[in-house]
């Protein structure tokens, strides 16, 4: 089936969809995005994703191109038109197209909006979760505003490529003081010997993950202790369990860091429970 892509008000066949060569997203990464999980044809945590999208735009002073409600409609319509049951929907908004010049263009330029939806093989993802993933630590060479979800993803691309070359599925980025910031495209968590979950506090160094936030709700509901504090690579090596959170993987067990097994080298019990209960804590919309 031909995939349909939303571009600036039109739903176009995948092969015909495109944006201007002088789009500022292309030339300067002057662009933000969101990725939402699609589960049984429903959007997961639409409200939180659109809140973060509006914040990202605000931080870059890109005007909201349409209301949150209208953007939500684009997300859901793109999912429907592509008949995605299990997968992802991706929405990107750039400042727009203008002759290449660093400062913001003067005058009215329309932001570029692109939305596409993609199926994910649920069985494959479940198999990956059952086995758990390996991560590789890499220096965090990103900029000082990782809280904004921009498409400036080259450090993440390079870190993931290095991880893949080592047989790992994610990179954990390490700041100049030896603390883990987050995954290249996920938030990082460990479980200590007492069963307390630890994840880095939000701030400029990490993306405030929607999955992370919804997991807090689940933890509070189930009275599972957690703390937001930075943790070092050495502490992660000796963690009882580890996992990552993201829209694309929800709660994904980590079983090895830099080749060292975490816990008994299999997905942790608490992690597996959080993965299976995660959808109890989210908002669904269609
Ligand atoms: N990545 N940290 C980074 C750097 C991310 O890129 C992501 C998401 C997360 C997790 O955020 P959320 O729970 O809202 O998905 C944390 C998306 C999935 C991606 O780039 O594909």
Boltz pocket constraint, residues with backbone or C-beta under 6 A from the ligand:
constraints:
  - pocket:
      binder: B
      contacts: [[A, 35], [A, 146], [A, 182], [A, 183], [A, 184], [A, 185], [A, 186], [A, 187], [A, 206], [A, 207], [A, 208], [A, 209], [A, 210], [A, 211], [A, 212], [A, 245], [A, 246], [A, 247], [A, 248]]
      max_distance: 6.0
